[in-house]
């Protein structure tokens, strides 16, 4: 299960946390959120350092 | 002070999410590609305007594809009969709901189920789940 929890604060700033997405796909998934507002904090879970099941990962430029 | 203020910190990328946010806040009169005025009668053209009484909140598209939010916020607050104590409070409320609507729309299209809650501190939490 993939789960993204986003808190939009009263001042419209954002915090988010992603669970269940392995590798850098996590970061790709949240690039959209990063465009919306200044980010107070984002947390990579331990899954960020795992390789996806298909063994592929995508590098960000 | 009553005149146009352009809010360029607003990273609005979805004008429909902005329109829905304004409707959520009780401002539902919408027009596209129109001119809006401030207290002094200064006119600017906007891509979309939400009007409340004699004042409007507009979006102007930037070169990067995002939108600036522009309005005589003092005038708008007056029309809303003191619901917001400062211009910033009104701006942040619109931005907060616009961001929520943008996220829910985008990730729903990607197959996520969205649930939205708001706590007593007026922070909005969006949970997106995909199995």
N, CA and C atoms of all chains as a GROMACS GRO file, in nm:
protein
  576
    1UNK      N    1   0.084  -0.120   0.000
    1UNK     CA    2   0.000   0.000   0.000
    1UNK      C    3   0.088   0.126   0.000
    2UNK      N    4   0.059   0.218  -0.088
    2UNK     CA    5   0.129   0.346  -0.090
    2UNK      C    6   0.045   0.449  -0.017
    3UNK      N    7   0.109   0.525   0.070
    3UNK     CA    8   0.035   0.623   0.148
    3UNK      C    9   0.113   0.754   0.154
    4UNK      N   10   0.049   0.862   0.114
    4UNK     CA   11   0.108   0.995   0.123
    4UNK      C   12   0.022   1.076   0.220
    5UNK      N   13   0.084   1.127   0.324
    5UNK     CA   14   0.013   1.212   0.419
    5UNK      C   15   0.066   1.354   0.406
    6UNK      N   16  -0.023   1.445   0.376
    6UNK     CA   17   0.016   1.585   0.352
    6UNK      C   18  -0.058   1.674   0.452
    7UNK      N   19   0.015   1.756   0.522
    7UNK     CA   20  -0.048   1.854   0.611
    7UNK      C   21  -0.031   1.993   0.549
    8UNK      N   22  -0.142   2.059   0.523
    8UNK     CA   23  -0.140   2.196   0.472
    8UNK      C   24  -0.172   2.286   0.590
    9UNK      N   25  -0.073   2.363   0.631
    9UNK     CA   26  -0.089   2.443   0.753
    9UNK      C   27  -0.171   2.568   0.726
   10UNK      N   28  -0.207   2.633   0.836
   10UNK     CA   29  -0.292   2.752   0.828
   10UNK      C   30  -0.229   2.859   0.739
   11UNK      N   31  -0.094   2.864   0.735
   11UNK     CA   32  -0.027   2.964   0.651
   11UNK      C   33   0.000   2.912   0.509
   12UNK      N   34  -0.062   2.797   0.476
   12UNK     CA   35  -0.056   2.737   0.342
   12UNK      C   36   0.078   2.669   0.313
   13UNK      N   37   0.164   2.657   0.413
   13UNK     CA   38   0.287   2.581   0.394
   13UNK      C   39   0.257   2.431   0.410
   14UNK      N   40   0.350   2.348   0.363
   14UNK     CA   41   0.323   2.205   0.355
   14UNK      C   42   0.424   2.121   0.431
   15UNK      N   43   0.376   2.009   0.483
   15UNK     CA   44   0.462   1.901   0.529
   15UNK      C   45   0.406   1.773   0.468
   16UNK      N   46   0.494   1.681   0.432
   16UNK     CA   47   0.441   1.555   0.382
   16UNK      C   48   0.530   1.438   0.418
   17UNK      N   49   0.471   1.321   0.414
   17UNK     CA   50   0.541   1.198   0.447
   17UNK      C   51   0.490   1.089   0.353
   18UNK      N   52   0.581   1.011   0.298
   18UNK     CA   53   0.543   0.906   0.204
   18UNK      C   54   0.584   0.771   0.260
   19UNK      N   55   0.492   0.675   0.253
   19UNK     CA   56   0.522   0.539   0.297
   19UNK      C   57   0.484   0.440   0.186
   20UNK      N   58   0.564   0.336   0.174
   20UNK     CA   59   0.529   0.226   0.084
   20UNK      C   60   0.576   0.242  -0.058
   21UNK      N   61   0.654   0.346  -0.085
   21UNK     CA   62   0.708   0.365  -0.221
   21UNK      C   63   0.858   0.347  -0.213
   22UNK      N   64   0.909   0.245  -0.281
   22UNK     CA   65   1.051   0.213  -0.270
   22UNK      C   66   1.135   0.293  -0.368
   23UNK      N   67   1.257   0.323  -0.324
   23UNK     CA   68   1.352   0.391  -0.411
   23UNK      C   69   1.313   0.535  -0.438
   24UNK      N   70   1.373   0.587  -0.544
   24UNK     CA   71   1.355   0.729  -0.573
   24UNK      C   72   1.222   0.758  -0.641
   25UNK      N   73   1.144   0.654  -0.666
   25UNK     CA   74   1.008   0.674  -0.715
   25UNK      C   75   0.930   0.759  -0.617
   26UNK      N   76   0.970   0.748  -0.490
   26UNK     CA   77   0.907   0.829  -0.385
   26UNK      C   78   0.924   0.977  -0.413
   27UNK      N   79   1.046   1.016  -0.446
   27UNK     CA   80   1.075   1.157  -0.472
   27UNK      C   81   1.005   1.204  -0.599
   28UNK      N   82   1.003   1.116  -0.699
   28UNK     CA   83   0.934   1.152  -0.823
   28UNK      C   84   0.786   1.177  -0.796
   29UNK      N   85   0.731   1.094  -0.706
   29UNK     CA   86   0.589   1.104  -0.674
   29UNK      C   87   0.554   1.236  -0.608
   30UNK      N   88   0.649   1.291  -0.534
   30UNK     CA   89   0.620   1.411  -0.457
   30UNK      C   90   0.674   1.539  -0.522
   31UNK      N   91   0.738   1.526  -0.637
   31UNK     CA   92   0.786   1.646  -0.706
   31UNK      C   93   0.672   1.744  -0.732
   32UNK      N   94   0.555   1.688  -0.760
   32UNK     CA   95   0.438   1.772  -0.786
   32UNK      C   96   0.403   1.856  -0.663
   33UNK      N   97   0.408   1.793  -0.546
   33UNK     CA   98   0.375   1.865  -0.423
   33UNK      C   99   0.476   1.978  -0.399
   34UNK      N  100   0.604   1.948  -0.430
   34UNK     CA  101   0.708   2.048  -0.408
   34UNK      C  102   0.684   2.176  -0.488
   35UNK      N  103   0.613   2.164  -0.600
   35UNK     CA  104   0.589   2.281  -0.684
   35UNK      C  105   0.483   2.374  -0.625
   36UNK      N  106   0.405   2.323  -0.530
   36UNK     CA  107   0.287   2.396  -0.487
   36UNK      C  108   0.313   2.503  -0.382
   37UNK      N  109   0.409   2.479  -0.296
   37UNK     CA  110   0.426   2.572  -0.184
   37UNK      C  111   0.564   2.553  -0.125
   38UNK      N  112   0.602   2.644  -0.039
   38UNK     CA  113   0.726   2.622   0.034
   38UNK      C  114   0.706   2.500   0.125
   39UNK      N  115   0.807   2.418   0.138
   39UNK     CA  116   0.800   2.296   0.216
   39UNK      C  117   0.866   2.319   0.352
   40UNK      N  118   0.794   2.290   0.457
   40UNK     CA  119   0.855   2.298   0.589
   40UNK      C  120   0.941   2.175   0.612
   41UNK      N  121   0.887   2.059   0.583
   41UNK     CA  122   0.968   1.938   0.600
   41UNK      C  123   0.910   1.826   0.517
   42UNK      N  124   0.997   1.740   0.470
   42UNK     CA  125   0.955   1.615   0.408
   42UNK      C  126   1.043   1.506   0.464
   43UNK      N  127   0.987   1.389   0.481
   43UNK     CA  128   1.061   1.280   0.544
   43UNK      C  129   1.071   1.162   0.449
   44UNK      N  130   1.193   1.115   0.429
   44UNK     CA  131   1.212   0.990   0.356
   44UNK      C  132   1.205   0.877   0.456
   45UNK      N  133   1.122   0.778   0.429
   45UNK     CA  134   1.118   0.662   0.517
   45UNK      C  135   1.230   0.567   0.476
   46UNK      N  136   1.246   0.459   0.550
   46UNK     CA  137   1.352   0.362   0.520
   46UNK      C  138   1.337   0.305   0.380
   47UNK      N  139   1.215   0.306   0.329
   47UNK     CA  140   1.190   0.249   0.197
   47UNK      C  141   1.258   0.329   0.086
   48UNK      N  142   1.295   0.454   0.116
   48UNK     CA  143   1.362   0.537   0.015
   48UNK      C  144   1.491   0.470  -0.030
   49UNK      N  145   1.559   0.400   0.062
   49UNK     CA  146   1.688   0.340   0.032
   49UNK      C  147   1.677   0.198  -0.023
   50UNK      N  148   1.553   0.148  -0.037
   50UNK     CA  149   1.534   0.014  -0.093
   50UNK      C  150   1.517   0.023  -0.244
   51UNK      N  151   1.559  -0.083  -0.311
   51UNK     CA  152   1.537  -0.088  -0.456
   51UNK      C  153   1.396  -0.137  -0.483
   52UNK      N  154   1.333  -0.083  -0.587
   52UNK     CA  155   1.202  -0.135  -0.624
   52UNK      C  156   1.211  -0.282  -0.664
   53UNK      N  157   1.098  -0.352  -0.660
   53UNK     CA  158   1.095  -0.496  -0.689
   53UNK      C  159   1.150  -0.526  -0.828
   54UNK      N  160   1.122  -0.437  -0.926
   54UNK     CA  161   1.171  -0.463  -1.061
   54UNK      C  162   1.319  -0.432  -1.077
   55UNK      N  163   1.383  -0.390  -0.968
   55UNK     CA  164   1.528  -0.366  -0.969
   55UNK      C  165   1.568  -0.235  -1.034
   56UNK      N  166   1.473  -0.167  -1.092
   56UNK     CA  167   1.505  -0.041  -1.159
   56UNK      C  168   1.483   0.075  -1.064
   57UNK      N  169   1.556   0.179  -1.086
   57UNK     CA  170   1.534   0.300  -1.011
   57UNK      C  171   1.558   0.417  -1.106
   58UNK      N  172   1.504   0.528  -1.073
   58UNK     CA  173   1.516   0.642  -1.165
   58UNK      C  174   1.595   0.752  -1.099
   59UNK      N  175   1.699   0.794  -1.164
   59UNK     CA  176   1.781   0.903  -1.112
   59UNK      C  177   1.715   1.035  -1.145
   60UNK      N  178   1.725   1.126  -1.052
   60UNK     CA  179   1.678   1.262  -1.079
   60UNK      C  180   1.794   1.346  -1.126
   61UNK      N  181   1.766   1.435  -1.217
   61UNK     CA  182   1.872   1.525  -1.264
   61UNK      C  183   1.887   1.641  -1.169
   62UNK      N  184  -0.510   4.996   0.386
   62UNK     CA  185  -0.472   5.043   0.254
   62UNK      C  186  -0.548   4.961   0.150
   63UNK      N  187  -0.606   5.028   0.054
   63UNK     CA  188  -0.692   4.957  -0.040
   63UNK      C  189  -0.643   4.977  -0.183
   64UNK      N  190  -0.576   4.880  -0.233
   64UNK     CA  191  -0.530   4.882  -0.372
   64UNK      C  192  -0.492   4.741  -0.410
   65UNK      N  193  -0.460   4.722  -0.538
   65UNK     CA  194  -0.423   4.589  -0.583
   65UNK      C  195  -0.296   4.541  -0.515
   66UNK      N  196  -0.297   4.417  -0.473
   66UNK     CA  197  -0.177   4.350  -0.424
   66UNK      C  198  -0.160   4.222  -0.504
   67UNK      N  199  -0.039   4.203  -0.557
   67UNK     CA  200  -0.010   4.080  -0.631
   67UNK      C  201   0.068   3.987  -0.540
   68UNK      N  202   0.016   3.866  -0.524
   68UNK     CA  203   0.077   3.769  -0.434
   68UNK      C  204   0.155   3.669  -0.518
   69UNK      N  205   0.286   3.695  -0.532
   69UNK     CA  206   0.364   3.606  -0.618
   69UNK      C  207   0.420   3.486  -0.543
   70UNK      N  208   0.394   3.478  -0.411
   70UNK     CA  209   0.435   3.356  -0.339
   70UNK      C  210   0.336   3.243  -0.367
   71UNK      N  211   0.224   3.279  -0.431
   71UNK     CA  212   0.121   3.179  -0.456
   71UNK      C  213   0.162   3.091  -0.574
   72UNK      N  214   0.193   2.967  -0.546
   72UNK     CA  215   0.227   2.875  -0.653
   72UNK      C  216   0.102   2.802  -0.699
   73UNK      N  217   0.010   2.878  -0.754
   73UNK     CA  218  -0.114   2.819  -0.802
   73UNK      C  219  -0.091   2.766  -0.944
   74UNK      N  220  -0.117   2.637  -0.962
   74UNK     CA  221  -0.096   2.579  -1.095
   74UNK      C  222  -0.228   2.532  -1.158
   75UNK      N  223  -0.335   2.530  -1.078
   75UNK     CA  224  -0.463   2.476  -1.125
   75UNK      C  225  -0.571   2.579  -1.095
   76UNK      N  226  -0.614   2.651  -1.198
   76UNK     CA  227  -0.711   2.758  -1.173
   76UNK      C  228  -0.847   2.704  -1.131
   77UNK      N  229  -0.880   2.581  -1.175
   77UNK     CA  230  -1.006   2.521  -1.132
   77UNK      C  231  -1.005   2.494  -0.981
   78UNK      N  232  -0.887   2.455  -0.930
   78UNK     CA  233  -0.874   2.432  -0.785
   78UNK      C  234  -0.893   2.563  -0.709
   79UNK      N  235  -0.846   2.674  -0.767
   79UNK     CA  236  -0.866   2.806  -0.706
   79UNK      C  237  -1.014   2.843  -0.705
   80UNK      N  238  -1.081   2.820  -0.816
   80UNK     CA  239  -1.224   2.853  -0.826
   80UNK      C  240  -1.303   2.773  -0.723
   81UNK      N  241  -1.270   2.644  -0.711
   81UNK     CA  242  -1.339   2.559  -0.614
   81UNK      C  243  -1.309   2.604  -0.471
   82UNK      N  244  -1.186   2.645  -0.446
   82UNK     CA  245  -1.148   2.693  -0.313
   82UNK      C  246  -1.231   2.816  -0.275
   83UNK      N  247  -1.244   2.908  -0.370
   83UNK     CA  248  -1.324   3.028  -0.343
   83UNK      C  249  -1.470   2.991  -0.318
   84UNK      N  250  -1.521   2.895  -0.395
   84UNK     CA  251  -1.660   2.851  -0.375
   84UNK      C  252  -1.675   2.790  -0.236
   85UNK      N  253  -1.575   2.711  -0.193
   85UNK     CA  254  -1.577   2.652  -0.059
   85UNK      C  255  -1.586   2.760   0.049
   86UNK      N  256  -1.530   2.878   0.017
   86UNK     CA  257  -1.526   2.988   0.114
   86UNK      C  258  -1.642   3.087   0.092
   87UNK      N  259  -1.737   3.047   0.007
   87UNK     CA  260  -1.858   3.128  -0.010
   87UNK      C  261  -1.850   3.232  -0.119
   88UNK      N  262  -1.747   3.220  -0.205
   88UNK     CA  263  -1.732   3.316  -0.316
   88UNK      C  264  -1.745   3.239  -0.447
   89UNK      N  265  -1.865   3.243  -0.505
   89UNK     CA  266  -1.893   3.151  -0.616
   89UNK      C  267  -1.921   3.220  -0.748
   90UNK      N  268  -1.907   3.352  -0.753
   90UNK     CA  269  -1.934   3.423  -0.879
   90UNK      C  270  -1.805   3.430  -0.961
   91UNK      N  271  -1.800   3.354  -1.070
   91UNK     CA  272  -1.676   3.335  -1.145
   91UNK      C  273  -1.690   3.391  -1.286
   92UNK      N  274  -1.583   3.453  -1.337
   92UNK     CA  275  -1.579   3.498  -1.477
   92UNK      C  276  -1.437   3.477  -1.529
   93UNK      N  277  -1.425   3.453  -1.659
   93UNK     CA  278  -1.295   3.426  -1.719
   93UNK      C  279  -1.258   3.538  -1.817
   94UNK      N  280  -1.128   3.568  -1.821
   94UNK     CA  281  -1.074   3.670  -1.911
   94UNK      C  282  -1.150   3.802  -1.898
   95UNK      N  283  -1.145   3.858  -1.780
   95UNK     CA  284  -1.217   3.981  -1.751
   95UNK      C  285  -1.124   4.084  -1.686
   96UNK      N  286  -1.174   4.207  -1.674
   96UNK     CA  287  -1.101   4.311  -1.603
   96UNK      C  288  -1.159   4.327  -1.463
   97UNK      N  289  -1.069   4.351  -1.366
   97UNK     CA  290  -1.116   4.376  -1.229
   97UNK      C  291  -1.063   4.512  -1.183
   98UNK      N  292  -1.128   4.570  -1.083
   98UNK     CA  293  -1.094   4.704  -1.035
   98UNK      C  294  -1.058   4.703  -0.887
   99UNK      N  295  -0.972   4.797  -0.847
   99UNK     CA  296  -0.949   4.816  -0.704
   99UNK      C  297  -1.029   4.937  -0.656
  100UNK      N  298  -1.010   4.975  -0.532
  100UNK     CA  299  -1.086   5.084  -0.471
  100UNK      C  300  -1.073   5.213  -0.549
  101UNK      N  301  -0.950   5.239  -0.604
  101UNK     CA  302  -0.924   5.363  -0.675
  101UNK      C  303  -0.966   5.359  -0.822
  102UNK      N  304  -1.021   5.246  -0.865
  102UNK     CA  305  -1.066   5.234  -1.003
  102UNK      C  306  -0.960   5.185  -1.099
  103UNK      N  307  -0.842   5.151  -1.047
  103UNK     CA  308  -0.738   5.095  -1.132
  103UNK      C  309  -0.787   4.961  -1.187
  104UNK      N  310  -0.761   4.939  -1.315
  104UNK     CA  311  -0.813   4.819  -1.382
  104UNK      C  312  -0.698   4.729  -1.425
  105UNK      N  313  -0.714   4.600  -1.404
  105UNK     CA  314  -0.620   4.503  -1.459
  105UNK      C  315  -0.698   4.387  -1.519
  106UNK      N  316  -0.636   4.320  -1.616
  106UNK     CA  317  -0.700   4.206  -1.679
  106UNK      C  318  -0.648   4.078  -1.613
  107UNK      N  319  -0.739   3.986  -1.589
  107UNK     CA  320  -0.701   3.858  -1.526
  107UNK      C  321  -0.758   3.741  -1.606
  108UNK      N  322  -0.699   3.624  -1.585
  108UNK     CA  323  -0.744   3.503  -1.656
  108UNK      C  324  -0.874   3.449  -1.597
  109UNK      N  325  -0.887   3.461  -1.467
  109UNK     CA  326  -1.010   3.421  -1.400
  109UNK      C  327  -1.031   3.512  -1.280
  110UNK      N  328  -1.156   3.547  -1.254
  110UNK     CA  329  -1.188   3.634  -1.141
  110UNK      C  330  -1.305   3.576  -1.063
  111UNK      N  331  -1.291   3.581  -0.932
  111UNK     CA  332  -1.401   3.545  -0.842
  111UNK      C  333  -1.445   3.673  -0.774
  112UNK      N  334  -1.570   3.706  -0.789
  112UNK     CA  335  -1.620   3.836  -0.742
  112UNK      C  336  -1.708   3.820  -0.619
  113UNK      N  337  -1.685   3.910  -0.523
  113UNK     CA  338  -1.772   3.918  -0.406
  113UNK      C  339  -1.807   4.066  -0.387
  114UNK      N  340  -1.933   4.098  -0.403
  114UNK     CA  341  -1.976   4.238  -0.394
  114UNK      C  342  -1.911   4.320  -0.505
  115UNK      N  343  -1.843   4.429  -0.467
  115UNK     CA  344  -1.781   4.518  -0.565
  115UNK      C  345  -1.635   4.485  -0.594
  116UNK      N  346  -1.584   4.381  -0.534
  116UNK     CA  347  -1.441   4.348  -0.548
  116UNK      C  348  -1.422   4.206  -0.599
  117UNK      N  349  -1.304   4.183  -0.658
  117UNK     CA  350  -1.275   4.052  -0.716
  117UNK      C  351  -1.135   4.007  -0.679
  118UNK      N  352  -1.117   3.876  -0.679
  118UNK     CA  353  -0.985   3.814  -0.666
  118UNK      C  354  -0.955   3.748  -0.800
  119UNK      N  355  -0.840   3.782  -0.857
  119UNK     CA  356  -0.808   3.729  -0.989
  119UNK      C  357  -0.681   3.648  -0.991
  120UNK      N  358  -0.666   3.571  -1.098
  120UNK     CA  359  -0.542   3.499  -1.124
  120UNK      C  360  -0.484   3.550  -1.256
  121UNK      N  361  -0.353   3.576  -1.254
  121UNK     CA  362  -0.281   3.613  -1.375
  121UNK      C  363  -0.173   3.509  -1.401
  122UNK      N  364  -0.171   3.455  -1.522
  122UNK     CA  365  -0.073   3.351  -1.555
  122UNK      C  366   0.065   3.412  -1.573
  123UNK      N  367   0.164   3.344  -1.512
  123UNK     CA  368   0.303   3.390  -1.526
  123UNK      C  369   0.371   3.317  -1.642
  124UNK      N  370   0.491   3.360  -1.673
  124UNK     CA  371   0.567   3.298  -1.782
  124UNK      C  372   0.598   3.151  -1.751
  125UNK      N  373   0.609   3.117  -1.620
  125UNK     CA  374   0.642   2.978  -1.584
  125UNK      C  375   0.518   2.888  -1.579
  126UNK      N  376   0.401   2.942  -1.618
  126UNK     CA  377   0.280   2.861  -1.623
  126UNK      C  378   0.200   2.861  -1.494
  127UNK      N  379   0.260   2.909  -1.386
  127UNK     CA  380   0.185   2.921  -1.260
  127UNK      C  381   0.109   3.054  -1.259
  128UNK      N  382   0.027   3.072  -1.156
  128UNK     CA  383  -0.057   3.192  -1.149
  128UNK      C  384  -0.021   3.277  -1.028
  129UNK      N  385  -0.021   3.409  -1.047
  129UNK     CA  386  -0.019   3.503  -0.936
  129UNK      C  387  -0.164   3.531  -0.896
  130UNK      N  388  -0.185   3.548  -0.767
  130UNK     CA  389  -0.318   3.587  -0.719
  130UNK      C  390  -0.315   3.738  -0.694
  131UNK      N  391  -0.414   3.808  -0.745
  131UNK     CA  392  -0.413   3.954  -0.736
  131UNK      C  393  -0.552   4.005  -0.699
  132UNK      N  394  -0.556   4.100  -0.608
  132UNK     CA  395  -0.685   4.154  -0.564
  132UNK      C  396  -0.663   4.279  -0.480
  133UNK      N  397  -0.769   4.354  -0.462
  133UNK     CA  398  -0.774   4.454  -0.357
  133UNK      C  399  -0.828   4.378  -0.234
  134UNK      N  400  -0.736   4.315  -0.161
  134UNK     CA  401  -0.779   4.223  -0.055
  134UNK      C  402  -0.853   4.297   0.058
  135UNK      N  403  -0.815   4.423   0.079
  135UNK     CA  404  -0.887   4.503   0.180
  135UNK      C  405  -1.034   4.515   0.141
  136UNK      N  406  -1.057   4.544   0.012
  136UNK     CA  407  -1.194   4.556  -0.036
  136UNK      C  408  -1.270   4.425  -0.026
  137UNK      N  409  -1.204   4.317  -0.064
  137UNK     CA  410  -1.268   4.185  -0.057
  137UNK      C  411  -1.304   4.152   0.087
  138UNK      N  412  -1.211   4.180   0.179
  138UNK     CA  413  -1.239   4.150   0.321
  138UNK      C  414  -1.359   4.229   0.370
  139UNK      N  415  -1.371   4.352   0.322
  139UNK     CA  416  -1.487   4.434   0.360
  139UNK      C  417  -1.617   4.370   0.313
  140UNK      N  418  -1.615   4.318   0.191
  140UNK     CA  419  -1.735   4.254   0.137
  140UNK      C  420  -1.768   4.125   0.214
  141UNK      N  421  -1.665   4.064   0.272
  141UNK     CA  422  -1.686   3.941   0.350
  141UNK      C  423  -1.719   3.973   0.496
  142UNK      N  424  -1.742   4.098   0.523
  142UNK     CA  425  -1.793   4.146   0.653
  142UNK      C  426  -1.705   4.102   0.770
  143UNK      N  427  -1.575   4.122   0.753
  143UNK     CA  428  -1.485   4.101   0.867
  143UNK      C  429  -1.455   3.957   0.901
  144UNK      N  430  -1.481   3.866   0.809
  144UNK     CA  431  -1.452   3.725   0.836
  144UNK      C  432  -1.302   3.700   0.851
  145UNK      N  433  -1.221   3.788   0.792
  145UNK     CA  434  -1.074   3.773   0.799
  145UNK      C  435  -1.016   3.904   0.853
  146UNK      N  436  -0.927   3.891   0.952
  146UNK     CA  437  -0.876   4.011   1.019
  146UNK      C  438  -0.769   4.081   0.937
  147UNK      N  439  -0.694   4.005   0.859
  147UNK     CA  440  -0.586   4.064   0.780
  147UNK      C  441  -0.593   4.012   0.636
  148UNK      N  442  -0.527   4.087   0.546
  148UNK     CA  443  -0.519   4.041   0.407
  148UNK      C  444  -0.451   3.905   0.400
  149UNK      N  445  -0.345   3.889   0.479
  149UNK     CA  446  -0.268   3.765   0.475
  149UNK      C  447  -0.353   3.645   0.519
  150UNK      N  448  -0.438   3.667   0.617
  150UNK     CA  449  -0.525   3.558   0.664
  150UNK      C  450  -0.618   3.511   0.552
  151UNK      N  451  -0.673   3.607   0.478
  151UNK     CA  452  -0.760   3.572   0.365
  151UNK      C  453  -0.679   3.503   0.254
  152UNK      N  454  -0.562   3.558   0.223
  152UNK     CA  455  -0.477   3.499   0.119
  152UNK      C  456  -0.439   3.355   0.154
  153UNK      N  457  -0.395   3.335   0.279
  153UNK     CA  458  -0.352   3.201   0.321
  153UNK      C  459  -0.469   3.102   0.318
  154UNK      N  460  -0.588   3.149   0.354
  154UNK     CA  461  -0.705   3.060   0.352
  154UNK      C  462  -0.736   3.015   0.210
  155UNK      N  463  -0.731   3.109   0.116
  155UNK     CA  464  -0.755   3.073  -0.025
  155UNK      C  465  -0.646   2.978  -0.075
  156UNK      N  466  -0.521   3.010  -0.043
  156UNK     CA  467  -0.410   2.925  -0.089
  156UNK      C  468  -0.419   2.786  -0.028
  157UNK      N  469  -0.456   2.779   0.098
  157UNK     CA  470  -0.465   2.648   0.166
  157UNK      C  471  -0.568   2.559   0.095
  158UNK      N  472  -0.684   2.614   0.067
  158UNK     CA  473  -0.789   2.534   0.003
  158UNK      C  474  -0.755   2.506  -0.144
  159UNK      N  475  -0.689   2.601  -0.209
  159UNK     CA  476  -0.648   2.577  -0.348
  159UNK      C  477  -0.547   2.463  -0.354
  160UNK      N  478  -0.451   2.463  -0.263
  160UNK     CA  479  -0.350   2.356  -0.257
  160UNK      C  480  -0.417   2.222  -0.230
  161UNK      N  481  -0.509   2.219  -0.135
  161UNK     CA  482  -0.583   2.095  -0.104
  161UNK      C  483  -0.654   2.043  -0.229
  162UNK      N  484  -0.727   2.129  -0.297
  162UNK     CA  485  -0.803   2.087  -0.415
  162UNK      C  486  -0.712   2.041  -0.528
  163UNK      N  487  -0.597   2.109  -0.542
  163UNK     CA  488  -0.501   2.071  -0.646
  163UNK      C  489  -0.446   1.932  -0.621
  164UNK      N  490  -0.408   1.906  -0.497
  164UNK     CA  491  -0.351   1.776  -0.460
  164UNK      C  492  -0.453   1.664  -0.477
  165UNK      N  493  -0.574   1.686  -0.426
  165UNK     CA  494  -0.677   1.582  -0.435
  165UNK      C  495  -0.710   1.551  -0.582
  166UNK      N  496  -0.721   1.654  -0.664
  166UNK     CA  497  -0.752   1.634  -0.806
  166UNK      C  498  -0.641   1.557  -0.876
  167UNK      N  499  -0.517   1.599  -0.855
  167UNK     CA  500  -0.403   1.538  -0.924
  167UNK      C  501  -0.387   1.390  -0.885
  168UNK      N  502  -0.388   1.362  -0.755
  168UNK     CA  503  -0.358   1.225  -0.711
  168UNK      C  504  -0.478   1.132  -0.728
  169UNK      N  505  -0.598   1.186  -0.729
  169UNK     CA  506  -0.715   1.102  -0.759
  169UNK      C  507  -0.704   1.048  -0.901
  170UNK      N  508  -0.657   1.133  -0.992
  170UNK     CA  509  -0.638   1.088  -1.131
  170UNK      C  510  -0.530   0.981  -1.141
  171UNK      N  511  -0.440   0.977  -1.042
  171UNK     CA  512  -0.331   0.877  -1.042
  171UNK      C  513  -0.372   0.750  -0.967
  172UNK      N  514  -0.500   0.741  -0.926
  172UNK     CA  515  -0.549   0.620  -0.863
  172UNK      C  516  -0.547   0.618  -0.712
  173UNK      N  517  -0.514   0.732  -0.650
  173UNK     CA  518  -0.513   0.738  -0.503
  173UNK      C  519  -0.652   0.772  -0.451
  174UNK      N  520  -0.686   0.711  -0.338
  174UNK     CA  521  -0.810   0.746  -0.269
  174UNK      C  522  -0.776   0.855  -0.168
  175UNK      N  523  -0.848   0.964  -0.173
  175UNK     CA  524  -0.814   1.079  -0.089
  175UNK      C  525  -0.915   1.096   0.024
  176UNK      N  526  -0.864   1.125   0.144
  176UNK     CA  527  -0.953   1.167   0.252
  176UNK      C  528  -0.895   1.294   0.313
  177UNK      N  529  -0.984   1.388   0.344
  177UNK     CA  530  -0.942   1.520   0.390
  177UNK      C  531  -1.004   1.549   0.526
  178UNK      N  532  -0.922   1.593   0.620
  178UNK     CA  533  -0.973   1.634   0.751
  178UNK      C  534  -0.912   1.770   0.787
  179UNK      N  535  -0.978   1.842   0.878
  179UNK     CA  536  -0.924   1.970   0.924
  179UNK      C  537  -0.928   1.972   1.076
  180UNK      N  538  -0.814   2.008   1.138
  180UNK     CA  539  -0.810   2.007   1.284
  180UNK      C  540  -0.854   2.142   1.342
  181UNK      N  541  -0.852   2.152   1.474
  181UNK     CA  542  -0.900   2.276   1.538
  181UNK      C  543  -0.811   2.395   1.508
  182UNK      N  544  -0.685   2.366   1.475
  182UNK     CA  545  -0.592   2.474   1.440
  182UNK      C  546  -0.601   2.516   1.295
  183UNK      N  547  -0.703   2.467   1.224
  183UNK     CA  548  -0.727   2.498   1.083
  183UNK      C  549  -0.619   2.443   0.990
  184UNK      N  550  -0.544   2.342   1.038
  184UNK     CA  551  -0.452   2.272   0.949
  184UNK      C  552  -0.531   2.163   0.877
  185UNK      N  553  -0.508   2.152   0.748
  185UNK     CA  554  -0.577   2.050   0.668
  185UNK      C  555  -0.484   1.931   0.649
  186UNK      N  556  -0.537   1.811   0.672
  186UNK     CA  557  -0.457   1.691   0.646
  186UNK      C  558  -0.522   1.612   0.532
  187UNK      N  559  -0.440   1.580   0.432
  187UNK     CA  560  -0.485   1.501   0.317
  187UNK      C  561  -0.413   1.368   0.322
  188UNK      N  562  -0.489   1.260   0.327
  188UNK     CA  563  -0.430   1.125   0.321
  188UNK      C  564  -0.463   1.065   0.185
  189UNK      N  565  -0.358   1.022   0.116
  189UNK     CA  566  -0.373   0.962  -0.016
  189UNK      C  567  -0.326   0.818  -0.008
  190UNK      N  568  -0.412   0.724  -0.046
  190UNK     CA  569  -0.379   0.582  -0.033
  190UNK      C  570  -0.403   0.514  -0.166
  191UNK      N  571  -0.307   0.430  -0.206
  191UNK     CA  572  -0.325   0.347  -0.326
  191UNK      C  573  -0.279   0.205  -0.294
  192UNK      N  574  -0.365   0.106  -0.325
  192UNK     CA  575  -0.333  -0.034  -0.297
  192UNK      C  576  -0.273  -0.099  -0.420
   0.00000   0.00000   0.00000
